[in-house]
Amino acid sequence: MTNTESAKKKRRDPRLDFFRGVCLVIIYIAHIWDNPWARFIPARFGFSDATEIFVFCSGMASAVAFGDVFVRRGVAIGVARIAHRCWQVYWSHVATFLVVAALMVAADKGFGTGGKYLDGLGLEAAFGEHSRDAVLGLLTLTFVPHFFDILPMYLVILVLLPMVVVAADVHKGLAFAVVLTLWIVASTGRLDLPAQPWAIGTPDATTWFFNPFSWQLIFFTGFAFMRGWLPPPRVDRRWIWICAAFTALSVPFAWSPALDWLPVLREGRAWLESAVDKTHFGLLRFVHFLCIAYLAYVAVGEHGSRLTGRFVDVLRRLGQQSLAVFIAGLVLSFVASIALNYTGRNVVAVAVVNLGGIGILILIAGLVGWFKSMPWKHERVPTRVPTTVHEMTGNK
């Protein structure tokens, strides 16, 4: 392989980082409590939302990061590479939980709210009679409160990745069969995972909001496209119209004002509930996302040729540091929620909190990128202080 071919192979797909960046901004906005800006995120106008983008792009990124390791170094080293990533994600989840829990405790103490913020996140049991179960459950992933479920979901899917890769080595059809079988079985609820260890076996038992055995379907769809197991879709005017029509027709069944206005739409939404179930990744969520993804695929041009400009570059930088930005966005969203509770949700406060938080995420992405470049390993080029007028002015 020539140097040119190697560089071309390693070049990052701009679409992947751009859409991950878009997704991370949406997730930050969506996680702020009672955020007026959240009325305009994609989830309000269709069956799928930013979670699908995040998981699909995570599958694509995993294909880039881990796929070649299995091919070049074998299954054992590939599993070791996945284990290393699982280690990072696991401790990121634990640290994020502890930071947010401490933040809620500090807010309750500082504002004298008597546990309001802890209660709002469903963490009151973790600091009360079930504290021992909660500590053990946090480390064993059997205590997974709402808002803390995306990283555990990603962690379990990563554990499934070697099995799917090995199945694909036998036959790609076998890998697809494994993925589809898991999704179908999970839709029955038989693979639900406990979210509160002290409630297991009781009528009050809760499960993970995102079932990883369901959501692995969209993860491995992205993985399959990036690995070449699935061919890239052709740009076809007929498919554009079909996807646009399906997307448009889904709006009334997801948009709250329409549902409040017409009882027939509410009845239709109730009839579709199992197909748009978020926990078990209902079929219509998958179809809706594929339609949106196809329209975006066409819109950005071949290989993302239309993704240019400073705004695109900023979003791509966010997407390149997705784990760090996601964690920071989750923590910042709770800080923003507390701030808005204190200031009130007027237009100025809402704009400052949303735009300010996004600005901080951009700074964090830049800082993480700088750390990853390991500048301390680069030798500093010595410079000579100019001593003459000609050197100072640049004249020869």
Secondary structure, DSSP 4 states (H G I P E B T S, - for coil): --HHHHHHHHSPPHHHHHHHHHHHHHHHHHHSTT-GGGGGSGGGGSS--HHHHHHHHHHHHHIIIIIHHHHHH-HHHHHHHHHHHHHHHHHHHHHHHHHHHHHHHHHHHHHT-TTHHHHHTT-TGGGTTTHHHHHHHHHHT----TTS-HHHHHHHHHHHHHHHHHHHHH-HHHHHHHHHHHHHHHTTTTT--BS-GGGTTSTT--B-SS-HHHHHHHHHHHHHHHHTSSPPPP--HHHHHHHHHHHHHHGGGT-HHHHHH-HHHHHHHHHTGGGG-TTTT-HHHHHHHHHHHHHHHHHT-GGGTT--SHHHHHHHHHHHTHHHHHHHHHHHHHHHHHHHHHH-S-HHHHHHHHHHHHHHHHHHHHHHHHHHT-GGGSPPPP-PPP-SHHHHHT--
